[in-house]
Amino acid sequence: MKLYQLLSFSFLIATLTSCTFTENITINENGTGKFSVDMDGSALMEMAGDQIAGQMGDAKKDIDTTFTFKQIFEEKKDSIAKLSPETQKELKKLENFVVATKMSSEKKQFLMTMGTDFKNVNELQDILQTLGTLQKLEGTANATPLGSGFGDNGSKLSYTYDGKKFTRKAVIDQQKLAAKAKDTAGDMSKMMFASSNYIVKYHFPKKIKKVSNPNALFSDDRKSITIQYSFTDYMENPDKLNFDVEFEK
């Protein structure tokens, strides 16, 4: 199975059942770090693992694979050449993303992680929305981490960090939000993701003094936070996921 076919099939699975999506950011002392989005679709494997694995080729064979978007782009280079310069530029931002997939019908497991390193957290501006550009590639219509709607929540997402304060901020585009409300496919997405969760897990090099979200859970060393939201909030009220983190001196 070609890489982009595996990617599309895997992301399609995510639209069929409740899943847990986790946005991870780790920032080092020098400001560099790692970003990833994890998807856990094991609930579907509990219900129909054998059938899904069979469609992938062999119901008894586990899948454990790792590849980069750069490899997919190499396979699709002819299609990419036909895209606009702007779209090609957006796709280039994703080249270094590593995609790891583990699927086992026996263990009832389906896990996918997409991650990349960054030199500065500012590099991540709108990275989730950029993933939606993959839909413009021929043969990858479903190739976004949360199905066809991933990142398309009518907002612009940004991160800032200066050593004293970290901010996650989504600014809503009212025009996009209004257009999305008229889209009948949106109703289907609401049904599919009604029981899904969106979790943020961030780790910092300094101890946290306070977080503006009262639901934040701290690690024992107070350098990490975990906040859980409903996926409905992620899609319909993205600004609910906004918060500030202040650090001890």
ZANU-867032 format. One record per residue: residue number from 0; x, y, z of N, C-alpha, C in turn. Coordinates in steps of 0.2 Angstrom, whole numbers. Layout:
+------+-------+-------+-------+-------+-------+-------+-------+-------+-------+
| zami |    nX |    nY |    nZ |   caX |   caY |   caZ |    cX |    cY |    cZ |
+------+-------+-------+-------+-------+-------+-------+-------+-------+-------+
|  NUM |     X |     Y |     Z |     X |     Y |     Z |     X |     Y |     Z |
...
+------+-------+-------+-------+-------+-------+-------+-------+-------+-------+
***
This chain:
+------+-------+-------+-------+-------+-------+-------+-------+-------+-------+
| zami |    nX |    nY |    nZ |   caX |   caY |   caZ |    cX |    cY |    cZ |
+------+-------+-------+-------+-------+-------+-------+-------+-------+-------+
|    0 |     4 |    -6 |     0 |     0 |     0 |     0 |     4 |     6 |     0 |
|    1 |     3 |    11 |    -4 |     7 |    17 |    -5 |     6 |    21 |     1 |
|    2 |    11 |    25 |     3 |    11 |    29 |     9 |     5 |    34 |     9 |
|    3 |     3 |    37 |     4 |    -3 |    42 |     4 |    -9 |    38 |     5 |
|    4 |   -10 |    32 |     2 |   -16 |    28 |     3 |   -17 |    26 |    10 |
|    5 |   -11 |    24 |    13 |   -11 |    22 |    20 |   -13 |    28 |    25 |
|    6 |   -11 |    34 |    23 |   -12 |    40 |    26 |   -20 |    42 |    26 |
|    7 |   -22 |    42 |    20 |   -29 |    43 |    18 |   -34 |    38 |    22 |
|    8 |   -32 |    32 |    22 |   -36 |    27 |    25 |   -36 |    28 |    32 |
|    9 |   -31 |    29 |    35 |   -30 |    30 |    42 |   -34 |    36 |    45 |
|   10 |   -34 |    41 |    41 |   -37 |    47 |    43 |   -45 |    46 |    42 |
|   11 |   -47 |    42 |    37 |   -54 |    41 |    36 |   -57 |    37 |    42 |
|   12 |   -53 |    33 |    45 |   -55 |    29 |    51 |   -57 |    34 |    57 |
|   13 |   -53 |    40 |    57 |   -54 |    44 |    62 |   -61 |    48 |    62 |
|   14 |   -64 |    48 |    56 |   -70 |    51 |    55 |   -76 |    46 |    57 |
|   15 |   -75 |    40 |    58 |   -80 |    35 |    59 |   -82 |    34 |    66 |
|   16 |   -78 |    36 |    71 |   -79 |    35 |    78 |   -76 |    40 |    82 |
|   17 |   -78 |    40 |    89 |   -75 |    44 |    94 |   -68 |    43 |    94 |
|   18 |   -64 |    48 |    94 |   -56 |    47 |    95 |   -54 |    52 |   100 |
|   19 |   -48 |    51 |   102 |   -44 |    56 |   107 |   -39 |    59 |   103 |
|   20 |   -39 |    66 |   102 |   -33 |    69 |    99 |   -29 |    73 |   104 |
|   21 |   -23 |    73 |   104 |   -18 |    76 |   108 |   -13 |    80 |   105 |
|   22 |   -13 |    87 |   106 |    -9 |    92 |   104 |    -3 |    92 |   109 |
|   23 |     3 |    90 |   107 |     9 |    91 |   111 |    14 |    96 |   109 |
|   24 |    16 |   100 |   114 |    22 |   104 |   113 |    27 |   104 |   118 |
|   25 |    33 |   103 |   117 |    39 |   103 |   122 |    43 |   108 |   120 |
|   26 |    45 |   113 |   124 |    49 |   119 |   123 |    55 |   118 |   127 |
|   27 |    61 |   118 |   124 |    68 |   117 |   128 |    70 |   124 |   130 |
|   28 |    75 |   124 |   134 |    78 |   130 |   137 |    80 |   135 |   132 |
|   29 |    82 |   133 |   126 |    85 |   138 |   121 |    79 |   140 |   116 |
|   30 |    73 |   137 |   118 |    67 |   139 |   114 |    65 |   135 |   108 |
|   31 |    70 |   130 |   107 |    68 |   125 |   102 |    63 |   120 |   105 |
|   32 |    61 |   115 |   101 |    56 |   110 |   104 |    53 |   105 |    99 |
|   33 |    48 |   102 |   101 |    45 |    97 |    97 |    37 |    98 |    97 |
|   34 |    34 |    97 |    91 |    27 |    98 |    91 |    24 |    92 |    88 |
|   35 |    18 |    89 |    90 |    15 |    83 |    87 |     8 |    83 |    89 |
|   36 |     4 |    80 |    85 |    -3 |    78 |    86 |    -4 |    71 |    86 |
|   37 |    -7 |    68 |    91 |    -8 |    61 |    92 |   -15 |    60 |    91 |
|   38 |   -17 |    54 |    87 |   -24 |    52 |    86 |   -24 |    45 |    89 |
|   39 |   -29 |    44 |    93 |   -30 |    37 |    96 |   -37 |    35 |    94 |
|   40 |   -37 |    30 |    89 |   -44 |    28 |    86 |   -45 |    21 |    88 |
|   41 |   -42 |    19 |    94 |   -43 |    12 |    96 |   -50 |    10 |    98 |
|   42 |   -54 |    14 |    99 |   -61 |    13 |   100 |   -65 |     9 |    94 |
|   43 |   -63 |    11 |    88 |   -65 |     8 |    82 |   -62 |     1 |    81 |
|   44 |   -56 |     0 |    83 |   -53 |    -6 |    83 |   -56 |   -11 |    87 |
|   45 |   -59 |    -9 |    93 |   -63 |   -13 |    97 |   -69 |   -16 |    94 |
|   46 |   -72 |   -11 |    90 |   -78 |   -13 |    86 |   -77 |   -17 |    80 |
|   47 |   -72 |   -15 |    76 |   -72 |   -18 |    69 |   -65 |   -19 |    67 |
|   48 |   -60 |   -21 |    72 |   -53 |   -22 |    70 |   -51 |   -26 |    65 |
|   49 |   -55 |   -32 |    65 |   -53 |   -37 |    60 |   -55 |   -35 |    53 |
|   50 |   -61 |   -32 |    52 |   -63 |   -30 |    46 |   -59 |   -24 |    43 |
|   51 |   -57 |   -19 |    47 |   -52 |   -14 |    45 |   -46 |   -17 |    43 |
|   52 |   -43 |   -21 |    47 |   -36 |   -24 |    46 |   -36 |   -28 |    39 |
|   53 |   -42 |   -31 |    38 |   -43 |   -35 |    32 |   -43 |   -30 |    26 |
|   54 |   -46 |   -24 |    26 |   -46 |   -19 |    21 |   -39 |   -17 |    20 |
|   55 |   -35 |   -17 |    25 |   -28 |   -14 |    24 |   -24 |   -19 |    21 |
|   56 |   -26 |   -26 |    20 |   -22 |   -31 |    17 |   -22 |   -37 |    20 |
|   57 |   -21 |   -37 |    27 |   -20 |   -44 |    30 |   -23 |   -43 |    38 |
|   58 |   -28 |   -46 |    39 |   -31 |   -45 |    46 |   -27 |   -47 |    51 |
|   59 |   -22 |   -52 |    50 |   -18 |   -55 |    55 |   -11 |   -51 |    56 |
|   60 |   -10 |   -46 |    51 |    -4 |   -43 |    51 |    -4 |   -36 |    54 |
|   61 |     0 |   -35 |    59 |     0 |   -28 |    62 |     4 |   -23 |    57 |
|   62 |     2 |   -17 |    58 |     5 |   -12 |    54 |     9 |    -7 |    59 |
|   63 |    15 |    -6 |    58 |    20 |    -2 |    62 |    24 |     1 |    57 |
|   64 |    23 |     7 |    55 |    26 |    11 |    50 |    28 |    18 |    52 |
|   65 |    33 |    21 |    49 |    35 |    28 |    50 |    37 |    31 |    43 |
|   66 |    35 |    36 |    42 |    37 |    40 |    35 |    36 |    47 |    36 |
|   67 |    39 |    51 |    32 |    38 |    58 |    32 |    34 |    61 |    26 |
|   68 |    31 |    67 |    27 |    27 |    69 |    22 |    31 |    71 |    15 |
|   69 |    38 |    72 |    16 |    42 |    73 |    11 |    42 |    67 |     6 |
|   70 |    41 |    61 |     9 |    41 |    55 |     5 |    34 |    54 |     1 |
|   71 |    29 |    56 |     4 |    23 |    57 |     0 |    23 |    62 |    -5 |
|   72 |    26 |    68 |    -4 |    27 |    73 |    -9 |    31 |    70 |   -15 |
|   73 |    36 |    66 |   -14 |    40 |    63 |   -19 |    35 |    59 |   -23 |
|   74 |    31 |    55 |   -20 |    26 |    51 |   -24 |    22 |    55 |   -28 |
|   75 |    20 |    60 |   -26 |    15 |    65 |   -29 |    17 |    71 |   -32 |
|   76 |    24 |    71 |   -34 |    27 |    77 |   -37 |    24 |    79 |   -43 |
|   77 |    21 |    75 |   -47 |    18 |    77 |   -53 |    12 |    81 |   -52 |
|   78 |     8 |    79 |   -47 |     2 |    82 |   -45 |     3 |    89 |   -42 |
|   79 |     9 |    89 |   -38 |    11 |    95 |   -34 |    13 |   100 |   -39 |
|   80 |    16 |    98 |   -44 |    18 |   103 |   -50 |    13 |   107 |   -53 |
|   81 |     7 |   104 |   -53 |     1 |   107 |   -56 |    -3 |   112 |   -51 |
|   82 |    -1 |   112 |   -45 |    -4 |   116 |   -40 |    -1 |   123 |   -40 |
|   83 |    -4 |   128 |   -37 |    -2 |   135 |   -37 |     4 |   136 |   -33 |
|   84 |     8 |   141 |   -35 |    14 |   142 |   -31 |    13 |   143 |   -23 |
|   85 |     7 |   146 |   -22 |     5 |   147 |   -15 |     4 |   140 |   -11 |
|   86 |     0 |   136 |   -15 |    -1 |   129 |   -12 |     5 |   125 |   -11 |
|   87 |    10 |   126 |   -16 |    16 |   122 |   -15 |    20 |   125 |    -9 |
|   88 |    20 |   131 |    -8 |    23 |   134 |    -3 |    21 |   131 |     4 |
|   89 |    14 |   131 |     4 |    11 |   128 |    10 |    13 |   121 |    12 |
|   90 |    13 |   117 |     6 |    15 |   110 |     7 |    22 |   109 |    10 |
|   91 |    26 |   114 |     7 |    33 |   113 |     9 |    34 |   114 |    17 |
|   92 |    30 |   117 |    20 |    30 |   118 |    27 |    29 |   111 |    31 |
|   93 |    26 |   107 |    27 |    25 |   100 |    31 |    30 |    95 |    29 |
|   94 |    35 |    96 |    25 |    40 |    91 |    23 |    43 |    87 |    28 |
|   95 |    44 |    91 |    34 |    48 |    87 |    39 |    44 |    84 |    44 |
|   96 |    37 |    84 |    43 |    33 |    80 |    48 |    34 |    73 |    47 |
|   97 |    35 |    70 |    53 |    36 |    62 |    53 |    29 |    59 |    55 |
|   98 |    27 |    54 |    52 |    20 |    51 |    53 |    22 |    44 |    55 |
|   99 |    19 |    42 |    61 |    20 |    35 |    64 |    13 |    32 |    65 |
|  100 |    12 |    26 |    62 |     6 |    23 |    63 |     7 |    16 |    66 |
|  101 |     3 |    14 |    71 |     3 |     7 |    74 |    -5 |     5 |    74 |
|  102 |    -6 |    -1 |    70 |   -12 |    -4 |    70 |   -12 |   -11 |    71 |
|  103 |   -16 |   -14 |    76 |   -16 |   -21 |    78 |   -23 |   -23 |    79 |
|  104 |   -26 |   -27 |    75 |   -33 |   -30 |    76 |   -33 |   -34 |    83 |
|  105 |   -27 |   -38 |    84 |   -27 |   -42 |    90 |   -27 |   -38 |    96 |
|  106 |   -23 |   -33 |    96 |   -22 |   -28 |   102 |   -28 |   -23 |   102 |
|  107 |   -32 |   -23 |    97 |   -37 |   -18 |    97 |   -34 |   -11 |    97 |
|  108 |   -29 |   -10 |    93 |   -25 |    -3 |    94 |   -25 |     0 |    87 |
|  109 |   -26 |     7 |    87 |   -25 |    11 |    82 |   -22 |    18 |    84 |
|  110 |   -16 |    19 |    83 |   -13 |    25 |    85 |    -9 |    28 |    79 |
|  111 |    -9 |    35 |    79 |    -6 |    39 |    74 |    -3 |    45 |    77 |
|  112 |     4 |    46 |    76 |     7 |    52 |    78 |    10 |    56 |    72 |
|  113 |     9 |    62 |    72 |    12 |    67 |    67 |    16 |    72 |    71 |
|  114 |    23 |    72 |    70 |    27 |    77 |    73 |    32 |    80 |    69 |
|  115 |    35 |    86 |    72 |    40 |    89 |    69 |    44 |    93 |    74 |
|  116 |    51 |    94 |    73 |    54 |    99 |    77 |    54 |   106 |    75 |
|  117 |    55 |   111 |    80 |    55 |   118 |    78 |    60 |   121 |    81 |
|  118 |    63 |   127 |    78 |    68 |   131 |    81 |    65 |   136 |    85 |
|  119 |    59 |   138 |    84 |    55 |   143 |    88 |    48 |   142 |    87 |
|  120 |    44 |   142 |    93 |    37 |   141 |    93 |    33 |   145 |    88 |
|  121 |    36 |   151 |    86 |    33 |   155 |    81 |    32 |   152 |    74 |
|  122 |    36 |   146 |    73 |    36 |   143 |    67 |    29 |   139 |    66 |
|  123 |    26 |   138 |    72 |    20 |   134 |    72 |    14 |   138 |    70 |
|  124 |    14 |   144 |    68 |     8 |   148 |    67 |     4 |   145 |    61 |
|  125 |    -2 |   143 |    63 |    -7 |   140 |    58 |    -5 |   133 |    55 |
|  126 |    -1 |   130 |    59 |     2 |   123 |    57 |    -4 |   118 |    56 |
|  127 |    -9 |   119 |    60 |   -14 |   114 |    60 |   -19 |   115 |    54 |
|  128 |   -20 |   122 |    52 |   -23 |   123 |    46 |   -20 |   122 |    40 |
|  129 |   -13 |   122 |    40 |    -9 |   121 |    35 |   -10 |   113 |    33 |
|  130 |   -11 |   109 |    37 |   -12 |   102 |    36 |   -18 |   101 |    31 |
|  131 |   -23 |   105 |    31 |   -28 |   105 |    27 |   -26 |   105 |    20 |
|  132 |   -20 |   108 |    18 |   -18 |   109 |    11 |   -17 |   102 |     8 |
|  133 |   -16 |    97 |    12 |   -15 |    90 |     9 |   -21 |    88 |     5 |
|  134 |   -27 |    91 |     7 |   -33 |    89 |     3 |   -33 |    91 |    -4 |
|  135 |   -28 |    95 |    -6 |   -28 |    98 |   -13 |   -24 |    93 |   -17 |
|  136 |   -20 |    88 |   -14 |   -17 |    83 |   -17 |   -21 |    77 |   -20 |
|  137 |   -20 |    76 |   -26 |   -24 |    70 |   -30 |   -23 |    64 |   -26 |
|  138 |   -29 |    61 |   -24 |   -28 |    54 |   -21 |   -28 |    55 |   -13 |
|  139 |   -28 |    61 |   -10 |   -27 |    61 |    -3 |   -33 |    66 |     0 |
|  140 |   -39 |    65 |    -3 |   -44 |    69 |    -1 |   -46 |    69 |     7 |
|  141 |   -44 |    63 |    10 |   -46 |    62 |    17 |   -39 |    63 |    21 |
|  142 |   -34 |    65 |    18 |   -27 |    65 |    21 |   -26 |    71 |    26 |
|  143 |   -30 |    72 |    31 |   -29 |    76 |    37 |   -30 |    73 |    43 |
|  144 |   -27 |    74 |    48 |   -27 |    71 |    55 |   -34 |    69 |    58 |
|  145 |   -39 |    74 |    57 |   -45 |    73 |    60 |   -50 |    72 |    54 |
|  146 |   -49 |    69 |    49 |   -53 |    69 |    43 |   -53 |    75 |    39 |
|  147 |   -58 |    76 |    35 |   -58 |    82 |    30 |   -59 |    89 |    34 |
|  148 |   -61 |    89 |    40 |   -62 |    95 |    43 |   -56 |    97 |    48 |
|  149 |   -50 |    94 |    48 |   -45 |    95 |    53 |   -42 |   102 |    52 |
|  150 |   -42 |   106 |    57 |   -39 |   113 |    56 |   -44 |   118 |    53 |
|  151 |   -49 |   116 |    50 |   -54 |   120 |    47 |   -59 |   122 |    52 |
|  152 |   -57 |   126 |    57 |   -62 |   128 |    62 |   -63 |   135 |    62 |
|  153 |   -62 |   138 |    57 |   -63 |   145 |    56 |   -59 |   150 |    60 |
|  154 |   -53 |   148 |    62 |   -49 |   152 |    66 |   -42 |   152 |    63 |
|  155 |   -38 |   157 |    66 |   -31 |   157 |    65 |   -27 |   156 |    71 |
|  156 |   -23 |   151 |    72 |   -20 |   149 |    78 |   -13 |   151 |    78 |
|  157 |   -11 |   154 |    84 |    -4 |   156 |    85 |    -1 |   155 |    92 |
|  158 |     5 |   154 |    92 |     9 |   152 |    99 |    14 |   158 |   100 |
|  159 |    15 |   160 |   106 |    21 |   164 |   107 |    24 |   162 |   114 |
|  160 |    30 |   163 |   114 |    34 |   161 |   121 |    40 |   165 |   121 |
|  161 |    41 |   169 |   127 |    47 |   173 |   128 |    51 |   171 |   134 |
|  162 |    50 |   166 |   137 |    53 |   164 |   143 |    49 |   166 |   149 |
|  163 |    45 |   171 |   149 |    41 |   173 |   154 |    34 |   171 |   154 |
|  164 |    32 |   171 |   147 |    25 |   169 |   146 |    24 |   165 |   140 |
|  165 |    19 |   161 |   140 |    17 |   157 |   134 |    10 |   158 |   133 |
|  166 |     8 |   159 |   126 |     1 |   160 |   124 |    -1 |   156 |   119 |
|  167 |    -7 |   153 |   119 |   -10 |   149 |   114 |   -16 |   153 |   112 |
|  168 |   -17 |   156 |   106 |   -22 |   160 |   104 |   -25 |   159 |    97 |
|  169 |   -31 |   157 |    97 |   -35 |   156 |    91 |   -40 |   162 |    90 |
|  170 |   -39 |   166 |    84 |   -43 |   172 |    82 |   -48 |   169 |    77 |
|  171 |   -54 |   170 |    79 |   -60 |   168 |    74 |   -61 |   172 |    68 |
|  172 |   -61 |   169 |    62 |   -63 |   173 |    56 |   -70 |   172 |    55 |
|  173 |   -74 |   177 |    57 |   -81 |   177 |    56 |   -84 |   175 |    50 |
|  174 |   -81 |   177 |    44 |   -83 |   175 |    38 |   -83 |   168 |    36 |
|  175 |   -77 |   165 |    38 |   -76 |   158 |    38 |   -81 |   154 |    42 |
|  176 |   -82 |   156 |    48 |   -86 |   153 |    53 |   -94 |   153 |    50 |
|  177 |   -96 |   159 |    47 |  -102 |   159 |    44 |  -103 |   154 |    38 |
|  178 |   -98 |   154 |    34 |   -98 |   149 |    28 |   -98 |   142 |    31 |
|  179 |   -95 |   141 |    36 |   -95 |   134 |    39 |  -101 |   132 |    41 |
|  180 |  -105 |   137 |    44 |  -111 |   135 |    47 |  -117 |   133 |    42 |
|  181 |  -116 |   136 |    36 |  -120 |   134 |    30 |  -119 |   128 |    27 |
|  182 |  -113 |   125 |    29 |  -110 |   119 |    25 |  -114 |   113 |    29 |
|  183 |  -118 |   109 |    25 |  -122 |   103 |    27 |  -117 |    98 |    30 |
|  184 |  -111 |    98 |    27 |  -106 |    93 |    29 |  -104 |    94 |    37 |
|  185 |  -105 |   100 |    39 |  -103 |   102 |    46 |  -107 |    98 |    51 |
|  186 |  -114 |    97 |    49 |  -118 |    94 |    53 |  -116 |    86 |    54 |
|  187 |  -114 |    83 |    49 |  -111 |    77 |    49 |  -105 |    76 |    54 |
|  188 |  -101 |    81 |    53 |   -95 |    82 |    57 |   -96 |    82 |    65 |
|  189 |  -102 |    86 |    66 |  -104 |    87 |    73 |  -106 |    80 |    76 |
|  190 |  -109 |    76 |    72 |  -112 |    70 |    74 |  -106 |    65 |    75 |
|  191 |  -101 |    65 |    70 |   -95 |    60 |    71 |   -91 |    62 |    77 |
|  192 |   -90 |    68 |    78 |   -85 |    70 |    84 |   -88 |    72 |    90 |
|  193 |   -95 |    71 |    91 |   -98 |    73 |    97 |   -95 |    70 |   103 |
|  194 |   -92 |    64 |   103 |   -90 |    61 |   109 |   -82 |    61 |   109 |
|  195 |   -79 |    64 |   104 |   -72 |    65 |   104 |   -69 |    70 |   108 |
|  196 |   -63 |    69 |   110 |   -59 |    74 |   115 |   -53 |    77 |   111 |
|  197 |   -52 |    83 |   113 |   -46 |    86 |   111 |   -42 |    89 |   117 |
|  198 |   -36 |    86 |   118 |   -32 |    87 |   124 |   -25 |    91 |   122 |
|  199 |   -23 |    96 |   126 |   -17 |    99 |   125 |   -12 |    97 |   130 |
|  200 |    -6 |    95 |   129 |    -1 |    93 |   133 |     5 |    97 |   132 |
|  201 |     7 |   102 |   136 |    13 |   106 |   135 |    18 |   105 |   140 |
|  202 |    24 |   105 |   138 |    30 |   104 |   143 |    35 |   110 |   142 |
|  203 |    36 |   113 |   148 |    41 |   119 |   147 |    47 |   118 |   151 |
|  204 |    52 |   122 |   150 |    59 |   122 |   154 |    59 |   125 |   161 |
|  205 |    53 |   129 |   162 |    53 |   132 |   168 |    47 |   130 |   172 |
|  206 |    47 |   131 |   179 |    41 |   130 |   183 |    35 |   135 |   182 |
|  207 |    29 |   132 |   181 |    23 |   137 |   180 |    21 |   140 |   186 |
|  208 |    20 |   146 |   185 |    17 |   150 |   191 |     9 |   150 |   191 |
|  209 |     6 |   151 |   185 |    -1 |   151 |   184 |    -3 |   150 |   177 |
|  210 |    -9 |   147 |   176 |   -12 |   146 |   170 |   -19 |   149 |   170 |
|  211 |   -21 |   153 |   164 |   -27 |   156 |   164 |   -33 |   152 |   164 |
|  212 |   -32 |   145 |   162 |   -37 |   140 |   161 |   -38 |   137 |   168 |
|  213 |   -43 |   137 |   172 |   -44 |   134 |   178 |   -44 |   127 |   178 |
|  214 |   -45 |   124 |   172 |   -45 |   116 |   172 |   -39 |   113 |   170 |
|  215 |   -33 |   117 |   170 |   -27 |   114 |   169 |   -24 |   110 |   174 |
|  216 |   -22 |   104 |   172 |   -19 |    99 |   177 |   -11 |   100 |   177 |
|  217 |    -8 |   100 |   183 |    -1 |   101 |   183 |     3 |    95 |   184 |
|  218 |     9 |    94 |   181 |    13 |    88 |   183 |    16 |    89 |   190 |
|  219 |    19 |    84 |   193 |    22 |    85 |   199 |    28 |    90 |   200 |
|  220 |    31 |    91 |   194 |    37 |    96 |   194 |    34 |   103 |   192 |
|  221 |    28 |   104 |   191 |    25 |   110 |   188 |    28 |   113 |   182 |
|  222 |    31 |   109 |   178 |    33 |   111 |   172 |    29 |   109 |   166 |
|  223 |    24 |   105 |   167 |    19 |   103 |   162 |    12 |   104 |   164 |
|  224 |     8 |   105 |   159 |     1 |   105 |   160 |    -3 |   101 |   155 |
|  225 |    -9 |    99 |   157 |   -13 |    95 |   153 |   -20 |    98 |   153 |
|  226 |   -23 |   100 |   148 |   -30 |   102 |   148 |   -34 |    99 |   143 |
|  227 |   -40 |    96 |   145 |   -45 |    92 |   140 |   -51 |    97 |   138 |
|  228 |   -52 |    96 |   132 |   -58 |   100 |   129 |   -62 |    95 |   125 |
|  229 |   -68 |    96 |   124 |   -72 |    92 |   119 |   -70 |    94 |   112 |
|  230 |   -70 |    89 |   108 |   -69 |    91 |   101 |   -74 |    96 |    98 |
|  231 |   -80 |    96 |   100 |   -85 |   101 |    98 |   -82 |   108 |    99 |
|  232 |   -79 |   109 |   105 |   -77 |   116 |   106 |   -71 |   117 |   102 |
|  233 |   -67 |   112 |   100 |   -61 |   114 |    96 |   -64 |   116 |    89 |
|  234 |   -69 |   113 |    87 |   -72 |   115 |    80 |   -76 |   121 |    80 |
|  235 |   -81 |   122 |    85 |   -86 |   127 |    85 |   -84 |   133 |    89 |
|  236 |   -80 |   132 |    94 |   -78 |   138 |    99 |   -70 |   137 |   100 |
|  237 |   -66 |   138 |    95 |   -59 |   137 |    95 |   -56 |   142 |   100 |
|  238 |   -59 |   148 |   101 |   -56 |   153 |   106 |   -57 |   150 |   113 |
|  239 |   -61 |   145 |   114 |   -61 |   142 |   121 |   -55 |   139 |   123 |
|  240 |   -51 |   137 |   118 |   -44 |   134 |   119 |   -39 |   139 |   120 |
|  241 |   -40 |   145 |   120 |   -35 |   150 |   122 |   -33 |   150 |   129 |
|  242 |   -27 |   151 |   130 |   -25 |   152 |   137 |   -17 |   155 |   137 |
|  243 |   -16 |   158 |   143 |    -9 |   160 |   145 |    -6 |   156 |   150 |
|  244 |     1 |   155 |   150 |     5 |   152 |   155 |    10 |   157 |   157 |
|  245 |    10 |   158 |   164 |    16 |   162 |   166 |    20 |   158 |   171 |
|  246 |    27 |   160 |   170 |    32 |   156 |   174 |    35 |   159 |   180 |
|  247 |    37 |   155 |   184 |    41 |   158 |   190 |    48 |   161 |   188 |
|  248 |    50 |   166 |   191 |    56 |   169 |   189 |    62 |   165 |   191 |
+------+-------+-------+-------+-------+-------+-------+-------+-------+-------+
***
